[in-house]
């Protein structure tokens, strides 16, 4: 077993080195490492049960083809180590056709209709909403005032805070009140298995934004796309962050009245590359906290307004019982409480009844908030980074939460 584990470890090491050399453009070294991968897989096949050997030997042959193809310049390699034949051999056409497909897919990310949600639909967070208006809405609505006072609008805004507390909803509401084209993205919309394609996607997305008079680019789960560049990061991932930096630097259309803004949301702000948080990029950060008691009451009202709720249900008490819960968790508690009498009605054919306080008590016994573990982890991640001041509000919220 130890020998088998040792061979697996050697395979992983060579595989990582092969991808690293490929990303760096050193095809000779990449070819050598891929050949080693093939040999390690053959060793593993010799040590494996008969039903596993064929799969391992097939993979070994693929790695040999990669090694040979890199020498001859006849293959491209996916970032996960799978090969794709070049022109002349069976392959999916790329070039112009693929670029057109990418452009069409990216345009599909622009919401055809503005988000309908408004700040008034979001419970609490009055101070946060005003911060977002100043950072996002006002630059779009009053560009001539910004020009008169010599204040440059645009740039990047980073919304950060615990999960499930309304960052995405706030971004949508900001777009609705700004009357701007809204391009909503996640890392999965951008990342591509082909080397260099993710960077092209980024470029195409920013080009689409430039085609509008006013546009807001919203990157959700931003840390998955723009993580801290380091020696342990794959070459293509470092290149993706660099392309994002480059596109943000060149976003403003000089000499025109066009206005653009990049908005991002993350639950892990410490993982966002520090170069993206300097002046001129995401230099404005807005902390989105978990809801206070007044916000919790409003969330409960919104989520119970179309449900048959008993008069015995006290929103005051529910708001107290849900202290420390995220907005999304409170909405889920309302849904699960309604499912109890609904389940009785359907499964047991009992008479319809209203949702009672006992239903909420039952749900709350089983429902634990993720924030109880998120806040300590956030503080631990930030301790010793020298970025405590930048994320001071998060640290203070964690202190009060505990």
N, C-alpha and C positions, 0 to 999 in steps of 0.2 A: 504493500500500500504506500509506503514511504517513497519507493522508487517511482511509482505512478504519479504521486503528488509532485515529486521533483521534476518530472518530465513536463507536467502541466504548467508548473511555474516557469520553466525554461521557454515553453511555447508562448505563454503570455508576455514574457519579457521580449522575445523576438518579435512578436506581433506588434507590441507597442512601439518598439524601435523602428519596425518597418513602416508603420503609419507616420511616425515622426519624420523619418528620412524622406518619405514620399511628400509630406506636406511642405518640407523644406526644399523640395526639388532635387534631392540627391538620389537619382534613380538607381545608380550602381549599388549604393549601400542598401537601399530599400530592397533591391533584387536579392542581395545576399541574405538579408533577414527573412524574406518570404520563403527562400529555399530552406532555411533552417526550420521555419514553421512546418514545411512539408515533411521534413525528416522527423521532427518531434511527433507529428501526427501518425507517422508510420510506426514509430516506437510504441505509441499508445495503442495502436491497432493490434500489435503483437501481444500486448498485455491485457487486451479486452476480450469479453465473451464474443462468441462467433456472431451473434445478432447485431453487435455494435461495430464490427470491423469494417463492413462495407461502407457505412456512413463516414467513418474516420478516413478510410482510404480514398473515398471520393473527394473529401475536403483536402486531403493531401495533394491529390492530382490538381485541384484548382489552384492551390498555392504554388505548385510547380509551374503551372501555366502563367500565373501572375509574374513569378520570378523571371521566366523566359520572355514574357511579353514586355516587361519593363526594360530588359536588355535591348529588345528589338524596337521598342517604341510603338508597340501595336495594341496596347491596352491602356485603359484608364482604370483607376481604382476607386471604389466607393470609400467614404471615410470609415466605414465599418469593416473594410477589408475584403469585400466581395468584388469580383472583377466585372467589367463591362467591355466587350470587344469594341474595337474601333471601326472606322469606315471600311467597307469591303467584307466585313463579317456580319452575321446577324446582330442587329442592334436597333434600339429605338432611335429614330432620327432626332438629332438635337439641332444646334444652329438656329437658323431663322425661325423654323416652325416652333421649336421649343421656346424661343424667346417670345414669340407671339402668344403662346399658351400662358407663359408666365405673366405677361402683361395683362391678359384677360383675367387671369386668376386674381392678380393684385387689384385690378379695378373692381372685382367682385367683393373685395373687402371694404369698399366704401359703402356705407349704409345708404340705401336708396332714399330712405326717409330719415329725417332728423329724429333722434330719440325723443319720445313723448314725455319722459319723466322730467320733472322740474325740481328745483331745490325745495319747494314747498311740500313735495311728496315724500321727502326724506326727513325722518324724525330727528329732532335735536340738532346738535353740531352747528349751532349758530355762528360761533367764532370761526370754525373751520370753513363754513360756507362763505363767510366774508373774506377769509384769506384766499379762497379759490376764486372768488369774484375779482379780487384785486390782481391776482396772478394770471387769470385766464380770461374771464368774461370781459372786464373793462378794456383790456388792450384790443380786443376784437370789436367792441361796440363803439369805442371812442378813440380811434386812431389819431384823429386830428388834434385831440387834446394832448396825447402823448408826444406828438410831433412838436406842438407849441412849447411844451415844457422841457423838450429835449430829453425825454425819457424813452429809451429804446424798448419797444415791446417785443414779444416773441421769446424764443429760447426754449428752455425745458423746465418742467415742473415734475417733481417726484413726490407722489403720494405714498406714504408708508405707514405701517401700523399692523395691528394683529389681524389675523384672517377673519373674514366674515363680518367686517364692520363697515362696509359700504363704500369702499374705494372705487369700485367699478361703477356703482350707481352714481356717485358724485361726478365721475368723469363724464358719464352720459348726460347728466343734468347740465354740466358746464357746457357741453357741446350744444345742447338744445337751446340754452339761453344766449349762446354766442352767435347762433345762426351761421355756423361754419360746417363745412363738409367734415364728416367724422369717419376716420379710418381706424377701425378697431382691430387690434392684432394680438396674437399670442406667439410664443416662441415656435410652436408647431406650424404656424402660418409662414414662417420665414426659413427655418432650418431645413436643409436639403441634404440627402445622403451623398450627393456628388460634391467633390472638392471644388470650391469656388462658386457653387450655385447659390449658397446662402447669401454671399456678398452681393451677387447680382440681384437677388430678391430684395435686399435692403435698398439698393440703388433704385430699383424699379418702383418700390413703394414711395420713396421720397420724390421720384419724378412724377408719380401720380398726384401727390400732394401739391406739387408746384403747378399743376395744371388748373388748380382752383384759385379763385380770388382770396378765399379764406379757408384754411384747412387745419384740422386738429388731428394729429397722429397720436393714437393711444396704444401704448404697449402694456398689456396686462402680464402679470407674472414676469416682470422685467428682469429679475435676477437670473432666470433660466436662459435669457438671451444675452445679457451684458454682464456676465460674471467677472470677478476680479481676474485680470490677466496675470498668470504666474508660470513658472517653469513647468508645473504639473499639468497645465492646460494644453490640450491638443493645439497644433499649429493652426488648423482651420478655425478653431474657436477664437484664438487671439486675433486672427485676421478679420473675423466677423465683428468683434468689438471695435477694431481699428476702422473698419468701413463705416460703422455707425457713427463714430467720432467724426470722421471725414464728412459724412453727409449732414450731420448736425451743424458743423462749422460752415458749410456752404448752402444752408437752407434758405436764408433770407435772399429774396430777389432784389438786388440793389437797384435803386432808381425807379421802383414801381410801388404801387400802393398795396401790393399783395401782402397778406399777413399769414404767418404759419406759427404753429406752436406744437411742441412735442410734450406729451403728457405720459407719465409712466406710473405704474402701481406695483408695489412689492410688499410681501410679508417679511422679506429678508434684506433690508437695506444694506446691511454690512457686507453682503455678497456682490453688490453692484460695484463695478470697476471705479476706482477712485478718480480716474481721469474724466469720467462722465459726471462727477459731482463737483468739478471745479467751476470757477466763474465762466459763464458763457455757455455752459452745457446745462446740466440739471442743478443749477446753483440755487434754485428755490425748492425747498423741501417743506411739505405740509404733513404733519402728523395727524392721522385719523384714529382717534381713540375708541375704546369700547364705549357703549352708550351709558350715560348717566341715568338717574332715576326718572327724570322727566322724559328723556328720549325713550326709555323702556316703556313708559306708559303709552306714548304715542305709537310705538311699534306694535304694542298689544292691541291698541284701538284699531289700527290699520288692518292687522291680520285677523281680527275677530269681527269686523264690521258686517261681513256677509255670512256669519255662522250663527246658529241658534244657541246663544249663550244664556245660561241660567242667571237669574238676578243674584243668586248666592255667590257668583264669581266676583271677587273684588280685584279690580285692576291695580289698586294700591298695593294689595298684598302680593299679587303676582309680580309687580314691579320690584318689590323688595326681595322676593324669592329668587328672582332672576338676576340679582346683582352679580356682576362679574362675567355675565354671558355676552357673547357677541350678538349683533343684530340678527344675523342669519340663524343663529341657534334659537333665539326667541321666536322667530317666525316658524321654525321647525317644531318647537314645543306646542305652539297653537295648532299646527297641522296634526301632530300626533295625538293631542288631546281630543280633537274632533274625530279621529279615526276610532277611538274607543266605542262611543255610542253607534257610530256608523257600522263598525264590525259586528256589534251585537245585533243590530237591525238586520243585516244581511245574512249572517251565519246562524243566528238563533231565532230570527223572525220575531224579535221582541218589538213592542210598540216604539215608535219614534220617541226620543227624549232629548232634552237639551244637554249641552256640555256643562258639567258641574265642576266645582272646585276639586272634588275628589279625583276627577279625571286628570286635572293638571298636577295634583299631588303625585299621582301614580307615574306620570311621565317624568316629573322632576326627580323622582327617586332613581330613575334609570339613566337620566340625561346628565352627563358630566361635560363641563365646558373644556375646550381645548386650550383656552387662554391661561388656565392654571399652570400648564406646562410651557406655554409659549413665552410668557413674560420672563420667567427665570432663564430660559434658554437665550432669549434676546439679550438680556443683560450680560450673561456669560460670554456671548459672542462679541459683544462690544467692549467688554473689559479688557484693558491692555492694548486696545487698537489705537488709542489717541484720538478717537472720534466721538468721545462722550459728549462734547459740547454740541456737535452737529446734531446728535440724536438725543439731546437733553430731555425733550418732552417725553420721549419713549421711556427713558430711564426713570423720570419722575412718576410717570403713570404706573410703571412696574413697582416702584416703591410704595405708592398708594394702594396698588392692587393687593400687594402682599399683606 
